[in-house]
Amino acid sequence: MAARGRIRATREEPLNDRDFAALEEDDESSAEEIHSLIEREKDDFISLEEYAKRRGISL
């Protein structure tokens, strides 16, 4: 049995500076973290062909 959800739209209010400030991120920091993660984990990455071979999937 699938769950049914309801969404209730609240009154429409324009977004303000406070709303946008809550969404701000430091993109450079995030990019640096991603590059750092890739650098640490790069030896664990395998090609699609290798993955398929290990799983017995023919491409």
C-alpha positions, 0 to 999 in steps of 0.5 A: 500500500503506497503512502499518500502525502498531502502538501498544503500551500501556505500563503504566498510571501515574497522572499527577503534578504534573510531567506537568501542569506540562509542559502548562501554557501562558500562555493570555493570551500565546497569545491576544495572539499570535493577536490580533496575527496577525489584526491584521497579516493582516486585509487578506489575509482574504477572504470565503467568497463571494469565495473561491468566486468566485475559484475558480469555485465556485458556492455 
